[in-house]
Amino acid sequence: MRAAALLAALVLTAALPAHAQEAAHPESIQIGLSTDRVAITADFAGADLTIFGALENADPLINRQGRYDVYVVLEGPARPVVVRRKSRVLGMWINTQSETFVNVPVSYSVATTRQPQDITDPNNYRQLSLGANNIYMEPEDKRDSPLTIQEFTDALRDRKQATGLYSDNIGGVQFLSQSLFRATLHLAPNVPVGTHKARAFLFRNGIFIKETSAQLAIVKSGFEQTIYRFATDHGFGYGLFAIGLAMLTGWLGRIVFRRD
């Protein structure tokens, strides 16, 4: 439905004379998600999310030359993260040091028209905070040495990428026509629930032009959703239930496997 609306808007825009379009509206970008809600069950093994979009008032010459680029990001909710370092002490691996970061996106998926270095220069990515390497990981304790903070920051990014929560899909944005495009982003099996934000950035000849965004809700469904809501809304009761269930399980195990 959203993709059809974008196409209709594109047709209406094309009906105006070219000079009138450029004078009235600069180039712009619009996106629409294939779904605004993803339900996760116990057997969820990951999925692909499709984002449709359209360029408005695009220059036909620049379009034919392929000098428009689109950079799409799906960013998860921000939460605090603790990174711990393990060291071997007396033959045992134990946590010896930790660093807490605040407001870290729990997931970050990227899709681009081509290699990032071919779209724009690194300074633009840093200014726009685009790409996993340009996300600012804010330490809770800024008194730690910059070297230590950088080591834990790199470890956090590596861990996110290893678990699939931070991912890149180079070439994942494809133009279906001169103005319509489709972006494919991967949702990892362990994608967190919450409100995720999809953002699309338009570049022309390496220059940032416009940004647009849309929201995606990822929720648990079925029995998992019932347990999740109960644990969230009634934390104390859920804790008592978990303790009681553990005690009952232990007692039943003792009865079943008791040796006379």
C-alpha atoms as a printed R data frame, in Angstrom:
    type eleno elety resid chain resno      x       y       z
1   ATOM     1    CA   MET     A     1  0.000   0.000   0.000
2   ATOM     2    CA   ARG     A     2  2.765   2.440   0.953
3   ATOM     3    CA   ALA     A     3  4.771   1.502  -2.152
4   ATOM     4    CA   ALA     A     4  1.690   2.176  -4.323
5   ATOM     5    CA   ALA     A     5  1.248   5.591  -2.707
6   ATOM     6    CA   LEU     A     6  4.886   6.425  -3.400
7   ATOM     7    CA   LEU     A     7  4.448   5.422  -7.033
8   ATOM     8    CA   ALA     A     8  1.317   7.575  -7.349
9   ATOM     9    CA   ALA     A     9  3.151  10.554  -5.869
10  ATOM    10    CA   LEU     A    10  5.989  10.003  -8.295
11  ATOM    11    CA   VAL     A    11  3.577  10.001 -11.273
12  ATOM    12    CA   LEU     A    12  1.943  13.231 -10.091
13  ATOM    13    CA   THR     A    13  5.331  14.866  -9.684
14  ATOM    14    CA   ALA     A    14  6.417  13.784 -13.167
15  ATOM    15    CA   ALA     A    15  3.378  15.574 -14.643
16  ATOM    16    CA   LEU     A    16  4.890  18.971 -13.770
17  ATOM    17    CA   PRO     A    17  7.393  20.677 -16.102
18  ATOM    18    CA   ALA     A    18 10.989  19.930 -15.148
19  ATOM    19    CA   HIS     A    19 11.912  23.566 -14.411
20  ATOM    20    CA   ALA     A    20  8.774  23.983 -12.251
21  ATOM    21    CA   GLN     A    21  9.633  20.871 -10.240
22  ATOM    22    CA   GLU     A    22 13.170  22.031  -9.528
23  ATOM    23    CA   ALA     A    23 12.034  25.532  -8.601
24  ATOM    24    CA   ALA     A    24  9.220  24.342  -6.315
25  ATOM    25    CA   HIS     A    25 10.883  21.333  -4.659
26  ATOM    26    CA   PRO     A    26 14.507  20.199  -4.390
27  ATOM    27    CA   GLU     A    27 15.353  16.511  -4.648
28  ATOM    28    CA   SER     A    28 13.793  14.454  -1.898
29  ATOM    29    CA   ILE     A    29 13.411  10.841  -0.825
30  ATOM    30    CA   GLN     A    30 10.502   8.871   0.636
31  ATOM    31    CA   ILE     A    31 10.361   5.333   2.029
32  ATOM    32    CA   GLY     A    32  7.719   2.802   3.035
33  ATOM    33    CA   LEU     A    33  8.191  -0.488   4.907
34  ATOM    34    CA   SER     A    34  6.800  -3.768   3.608
35  ATOM    35    CA   THR     A    35  5.414  -4.179   7.145
36  ATOM    36    CA   ASP     A    36  5.418  -1.913  10.186
37  ATOM    37    CA   ARG     A    37  5.260  -4.801  12.658
38  ATOM    38    CA   VAL     A    38  7.305  -7.999  12.940
39  ATOM    39    CA   ALA     A    39  6.149 -10.733  15.332
40  ATOM    40    CA   ILE     A    40  8.804 -12.990  16.857
41  ATOM    41    CA   THR     A    41  8.079 -16.501  18.084
42  ATOM    42    CA   ALA     A    42 10.293 -19.101  19.756
43  ATOM    43    CA   ASP     A    43 11.328 -20.562  16.387
44  ATOM    44    CA   PHE     A    44 12.174 -17.211  14.774
45  ATOM    45    CA   ALA     A    45 15.317 -17.760  12.664
46  ATOM    46    CA   GLY     A    46 15.753 -14.286  11.242
47  ATOM    47    CA   ALA     A    47 14.053 -12.565   8.316
48  ATOM    48    CA   ASP     A    48 14.590 -10.062   5.544
49  ATOM    49    CA   LEU     A    49 12.882  -6.695   5.760
50  ATOM    50    CA   THR     A    50 12.074  -4.942   2.487
51  ATOM    51    CA   ILE     A    51 11.909  -1.158   2.289
52  ATOM    52    CA   PHE     A    52 10.511   0.530  -0.797
53  ATOM    53    CA   GLY     A    53 11.356   4.089  -1.670
54  ATOM    54    CA   ALA     A    54 11.200   6.767  -4.319
55  ATOM    55    CA   LEU     A    55 13.255   9.780  -5.336
56  ATOM    56    CA   GLU     A    56 11.280  12.948  -5.944
57  ATOM    57    CA   ASN     A    57 12.341  15.668  -8.399
58  ATOM    58    CA   ALA     A    58 15.411  13.664  -9.406
59  ATOM    59    CA   ASP     A    59 17.582  15.137 -12.149
60  ATOM    60    CA   PRO     A    60 17.140  12.849 -15.206
61  ATOM    61    CA   LEU     A    61 20.728  13.343 -16.409
62  ATOM    62    CA   ILE     A    62 22.276  12.548 -13.034
63  ATOM    63    CA   ASN     A    63 19.916   9.612 -12.703
64  ATOM    64    CA   ARG     A    64 20.942   8.143 -16.055
65  ATOM    65    CA   GLN     A    65 24.590   8.529 -15.083
66  ATOM    66    CA   GLY     A    66 23.966   6.566 -11.881
67  ATOM    67    CA   ARG     A    67 25.199   9.333  -9.613
68  ATOM    68    CA   TYR     A    68 22.412   9.015  -7.059
69  ATOM    69    CA   ASP     A    69 23.127   6.762  -4.092
70  ATOM    70    CA   VAL     A    70 20.897   5.605  -1.249
71  ATOM    71    CA   TYR     A    71 22.147   4.519   2.172
72  ATOM    72    CA   VAL     A    72 19.524   2.763   4.321
73  ATOM    73    CA   VAL     A    73 19.863   2.041   8.049
74  ATOM    74    CA   LEU     A    74 17.650   0.073  10.435
75  ATOM    75    CA   GLU     A    75 18.616   1.084  13.955
76  ATOM    76    CA   GLY     A    76 17.353  -0.703  17.048
77  ATOM    77    CA   PRO     A    77 16.400   0.900  20.365
78  ATOM    78    CA   ALA     A    78 19.233   2.359  22.445
79  ATOM    79    CA   ARG     A    79 20.092   0.653  25.715
80  ATOM    80    CA   PRO     A    80 23.014   0.553  28.170
81  ATOM    81    CA   VAL     A    81 25.579  -2.177  27.527
82  ATOM    82    CA   VAL     A    82 28.277  -3.568  29.840
83  ATOM    83    CA   VAL     A    83 31.427  -4.953  28.197
84  ATOM    84    CA   ARG     A    84 33.598  -7.193  30.373
85  ATOM    85    CA   ARG     A    85 37.166  -8.354  29.969
86  ATOM    86    CA   LYS     A    86 38.108 -11.819  31.178
87  ATOM    87    CA   SER     A    87 41.590 -12.644  32.423
88  ATOM    88    CA   ARG     A    88 43.165 -15.893  33.548
89  ATOM    89    CA   VAL     A    89 43.764 -15.844  37.303
90  ATOM    90    CA   LEU     A    90 45.024 -18.938  39.124
91  ATOM    91    CA   GLY     A    91 43.947 -21.128  36.234
92  ATOM    92    CA   MET     A    92 40.429 -19.667  36.050
93  ATOM    93    CA   TRP     A    93 38.909 -17.154  33.623
94  ATOM    94    CA   ILE     A    94 37.211 -14.389  35.590
95  ATOM    95    CA   ASN     A    95 35.934 -10.891  34.866
96  ATOM    96    CA   THR     A    96 38.675  -8.466  35.803
97  ATOM    97    CA   GLN     A    97 37.576  -5.236  34.116
98  ATOM    98    CA   SER     A    98 34.400  -3.773  32.644
99  ATOM    99    CA   GLU     A    99 33.160  -0.704  30.823
100 ATOM   100    CA   THR     A   100 29.562   0.522  30.660
101 ATOM   101    CA   PHE     A   101 28.266   2.327  27.586
102 ATOM   102    CA   VAL     A   102 24.997   4.266  27.525
103 ATOM   103    CA   ASN     A   103 22.484   4.599  24.676
104 ATOM   104    CA   VAL     A   104 24.014   1.938  22.418
105 ATOM   105    CA   PRO     A   105 21.805   0.772  19.505
106 ATOM   106    CA   VAL     A   106 21.125  -2.891  20.235
107 ATOM   107    CA   SER     A   107 21.018  -3.615  16.498
108 ATOM   108    CA   TYR     A   108 22.203  -1.791  13.384
109 ATOM   109    CA   SER     A   109 21.615  -3.071   9.847
110 ATOM   110    CA   VAL     A   110 22.816  -1.287   6.710
111 ATOM   111    CA   ALA     A   111 21.976  -1.585   3.013
112 ATOM   112    CA   THR     A   112 23.637   0.525   0.310
113 ATOM   113    CA   THR     A   113 23.609   0.936  -3.442
114 ATOM   114    CA   ARG     A   114 27.338   0.199  -3.634
115 ATOM   115    CA   GLN     A   115 30.526   0.170  -1.568
116 ATOM   116    CA   PRO     A   116 30.428   2.926   1.100
117 ATOM   117    CA   GLN     A   117 33.740   4.424  -0.060
118 ATOM   118    CA   ASP     A   118 32.225   4.885  -3.521
119 ATOM   119    CA   ILE     A   119 29.213   6.823  -2.201
120 ATOM   120    CA   THR     A   120 30.826   9.638  -0.216
121 ATOM   121    CA   ASP     A   121 33.940  10.439   1.810
122 ATOM   122    CA   PRO     A   122 34.580   9.285   5.400
123 ATOM   123    CA   ASN     A   123 34.044  12.787   6.819
124 ATOM   124    CA   ASN     A   124 30.407  12.761   5.708
125 ATOM   125    CA   TYR     A   125 29.852   9.391   7.348
126 ATOM   126    CA   ARG     A   126 31.323  10.683  10.598
127 ATOM   127    CA   GLN     A   127 29.216  13.853  10.518
128 ATOM   128    CA   LEU     A   128 26.041  11.856   9.846
129 ATOM   129    CA   SER     A   129 27.040   9.034  12.251
130 ATOM   130    CA   LEU     A   130 26.479   6.536   9.461
131 ATOM   131    CA   GLY     A   131 27.891   3.038   9.701
132 ATOM   132    CA   ALA     A   132 28.670   0.860  12.713
133 ATOM   133    CA   ASN     A   133 32.188   2.294  12.965
134 ATOM   134    CA   ASN     A   134 30.790   5.830  13.252
135 ATOM   135    CA   ILE     A   135 28.254   5.179  16.011
136 ATOM   136    CA   TYR     A   136 29.307   7.113  19.094
137 ATOM   137    CA   MET     A   137 29.630   4.694  22.004
138 ATOM   138    CA   GLU     A   138 29.302   6.953  25.042
139 ATOM   139    CA   PRO     A   139 31.085   5.583  28.119
140 ATOM   140    CA   GLU     A   140 29.343   6.001  31.438
141 ATOM   141    CA   ASP     A   141 32.630   6.806  33.177
142 ATOM   142    CA   LYS     A   142 34.515   9.302  31.031
143 ATOM   143    CA   ARG     A   143 37.419   9.368  33.484
144 ATOM   144    CA   ASP     A   144 38.850   6.138  32.087
145 ATOM   145    CA   SER     A   145 41.826   6.441  29.771
146 ATOM   146    CA   PRO     A   146 41.008   7.003  26.076
147 ATOM   147    CA   LEU     A   147 43.000   3.872  25.179
148 ATOM   148    CA   THR     A   148 40.930   1.703  27.519
149 ATOM   149    CA   ILE     A   149 37.657   3.175  26.255
150 ATOM   150    CA   GLN     A   150 38.716   2.582  22.648
151 ATOM   151    CA   GLU     A   151 39.645  -1.050  23.383
152 ATOM   152    CA   PHE     A   152 36.234  -1.736  24.924
153 ATOM   153    CA   THR     A   153 34.484   0.176  22.121
154 ATOM   154    CA   ASP     A   154 36.187  -1.969  19.482
155 ATOM   155    CA   ALA     A   155 35.338  -5.118  21.463
156 ATOM   156    CA   LEU     A   156 31.679  -4.073  21.645
157 ATOM   157    CA   ARG     A   157 31.458  -3.463  17.897
158 ATOM   158    CA   ASP     A   158 33.201  -6.775  17.154
159 ATOM   159    CA   ARG     A   159 30.804  -8.629  19.426
160 ATOM   160    CA   LYS     A   160 27.748  -7.017  17.831
161 ATOM   161    CA   GLN     A   161 28.991  -7.947  14.357
162 ATOM   162    CA   ALA     A   162 29.846 -11.511  15.422
163 ATOM   163    CA   THR     A   163 26.297 -12.060  16.713
164 ATOM   164    CA   GLY     A   164 24.747 -10.613  13.551
165 ATOM   165    CA   LEU     A   165 23.148  -7.642  15.296
166 ATOM   166    CA   TYR     A   166 25.360  -5.246  13.325
167 ATOM   167    CA   SER     A   167 25.350  -6.160   9.634
168 ATOM   168    CA   ASP     A   168 26.022  -4.669   6.189
169 ATOM   169    CA   ASN     A   169 24.346  -5.529   2.892
170 ATOM   170    CA   ILE     A   170 26.451  -3.916   0.180
171 ATOM   171    CA   GLY     A   171 24.357  -3.669  -2.959
172 ATOM   172    CA   GLY     A   172 21.223  -4.306  -0.898
173 ATOM   173    CA   VAL     A   173 19.631  -1.156  -2.341
174 ATOM   174    CA   GLN     A   174 18.564  -1.644  -5.952
175 ATOM   175    CA   PHE     A   175 16.843   0.824  -8.262
176 ATOM   176    CA   LEU     A   176 13.741  -0.684  -9.860
177 ATOM   177    CA   SER     A   177 13.387   2.319 -12.180
178 ATOM   178    CA   GLN     A   178 14.942   5.757 -12.439
179 ATOM   179    CA   SER     A   179 13.126   6.860  -9.294
180 ATOM   180    CA   LEU     A   180 11.885   3.755  -7.443
181 ATOM   181    CA   PHE     A   181 14.216   1.625  -5.320
182 ATOM   182    CA   ARG     A   182 14.078  -1.363  -3.005
183 ATOM   183    CA   ALA     A   183 16.302  -1.984   0.031
184 ATOM   184    CA   THR     A   184 16.716  -5.371   1.728
185 ATOM   185    CA   LEU     A   185 17.863  -5.501   5.357
186 ATOM   186    CA   HIS     A   186 18.445  -8.630   7.427
187 ATOM   187    CA   LEU     A   187 16.899  -9.136  10.861
188 ATOM   188    CA   ALA     A   188 19.061 -11.400  13.004
189 ATOM   189    CA   PRO     A   189 17.458 -14.319  14.906
190 ATOM   190    CA   ASN     A   190 18.316 -12.541  18.160
191 ATOM   191    CA   VAL     A   191 16.963  -9.150  17.070
192 ATOM   192    CA   PRO     A   192 15.647  -7.344  20.173
193 ATOM   193    CA   VAL     A   193 12.044  -6.341  20.635
194 ATOM   194    CA   GLY     A   194 11.133  -2.672  20.652
195 ATOM   195    CA   THR     A   195 10.728   0.215  18.244
196 ATOM   196    CA   HIS     A   196 13.294   0.244  15.457
197 ATOM   197    CA   LYS     A   197 13.913   3.224  13.190
198 ATOM   198    CA   ALA     A   198 14.505   2.914   9.465
199 ATOM   199    CA   ARG     A   199 16.346   5.831   7.870
200 ATOM   200    CA   ALA     A   200 17.233   6.463   4.242
201 ATOM   201    CA   PHE     A   201 19.907   8.948   3.140
202 ATOM   202    CA   LEU     A   202 20.098  10.331  -0.387
203 ATOM   203    CA   PHE     A   203 23.462  11.294  -1.903
204 ATOM   204    CA   ARG     A   204 24.129  13.010  -5.223
205 ATOM   205    CA   ASN     A   205 27.679  12.991  -6.555
206 ATOM   206    CA   GLY     A   206 28.895  12.193  -3.031
207 ATOM   207    CA   ILE     A   207 26.983  15.095  -1.473
208 ATOM   208    CA   PHE     A   208 24.334  14.433   1.171
209 ATOM   209    CA   ILE     A   209 20.943  15.732  -0.007
210 ATOM   210    CA   LYS     A   210 18.082  14.474   2.143
211 ATOM   211    CA   GLU     A   211 17.065  12.057   4.902
212 ATOM   212    CA   THR     A   212 13.743  10.410   5.698
213 ATOM   213    CA   SER     A   213 12.652   7.843   8.272
214 ATOM   214    CA   ALA     A   214  9.952   5.359   9.302
215 ATOM   215    CA   GLN     A   215  9.375   3.196  12.364
216 ATOM   216    CA   LEU     A   216  9.186  -0.575  12.755
217 ATOM   217    CA   ALA     A   217  7.815  -2.393  15.809
218 ATOM   218    CA   ILE     A   218  9.321  -5.785  16.677
219 ATOM   219    CA   VAL     A   219  7.249  -7.677  19.231
220 ATOM   220    CA   LYS     A   220  7.032 -11.125  20.738
221 ATOM   221    CA   SER     A   221  3.933 -13.162  19.934
222 ATOM   222    CA   GLY     A   222  2.136 -16.211  21.259
223 ATOM   223    CA   PHE     A   223  3.062 -17.750  24.615
224 ATOM   224    CA   GLU     A   224  6.411 -15.896  24.610
225 ATOM   225    CA   GLN     A   225  4.552 -12.564  24.473
226 ATOM   226    CA   THR     A   226  2.396 -13.563  27.450
227 ATOM   227    CA   ILE     A   227  5.441 -14.453  29.539
228 ATOM   228    CA   TYR     A   228  7.282 -11.311  28.415
229 ATOM   229    CA   ARG     A   229  4.392  -9.017  29.340
230 ATOM   230    CA   PHE     A   230  3.880 -10.688  32.698
231 ATOM   231    CA   ALA     A   231  7.594 -10.407  33.522
232 ATOM   232    CA   THR     A   232  7.639  -6.749  32.446
233 ATOM   233    CA   ASP     A   233  4.426  -5.649  34.134
234 ATOM   234    CA   HIS     A   234  4.653  -7.834  37.254
235 ATOM   235    CA   GLY     A   235  8.367  -8.276  37.910
236 ATOM   236    CA   PHE     A   236  7.999  -9.215  41.602
237 ATOM   237    CA   GLY     A   237  5.292 -11.782  40.925
238 ATOM   238    CA   TYR     A   238  7.279 -13.234  38.039
239 ATOM   239    CA   GLY     A   239 10.310 -13.584  40.324
240 ATOM   240    CA   LEU     A   240  8.279 -15.438  42.960
241 ATOM   241    CA   PHE     A   241  6.777 -17.689  40.283
242 ATOM   242    CA   ALA     A   242 10.244 -18.504  38.888
243 ATOM   243    CA   ILE     A   243 11.568 -19.362  42.370
244 ATOM   244    CA   GLY     A   244  8.540 -21.507  43.118
245 ATOM   245    CA   LEU     A   245  8.814 -23.317  39.787
246 ATOM   246    CA   ALA     A   246 12.526 -23.997  40.404
247 ATOM   247    CA   MET     A   247 11.782 -25.407  43.872
248 ATOM   248    CA   LEU     A   248  8.950 -27.577  42.524
249 ATOM   249    CA   THR     A   249 11.127 -28.880  39.693
250 ATOM   250    CA   GLY     A   250 13.922 -29.724  42.136
251 ATOM   251    CA   TRP     A   251 11.533 -31.516  44.493
252 ATOM   252    CA   LEU     A   252  9.976 -33.538  41.657
253 ATOM   253    CA   GLY     A   253 13.434 -34.438  40.379
254 ATOM   254    CA   ARG     A   254 14.397 -35.654  43.829
255 ATOM   255    CA   ILE     A   255 11.282 -37.812  44.025
256 ATOM   256    CA   VAL     A   256 11.675 -39.280  40.521
257 ATOM   257    CA   PHE     A   257 15.376 -40.055  40.726
258 ATOM   258    CA   ARG     A   258 15.481 -41.033  44.403
259 ATOM   259    CA   ARG     A   259 17.278 -44.276  45.079
260 ATOM   260    CA   ASP     A   260 15.635 -46.508  47.700
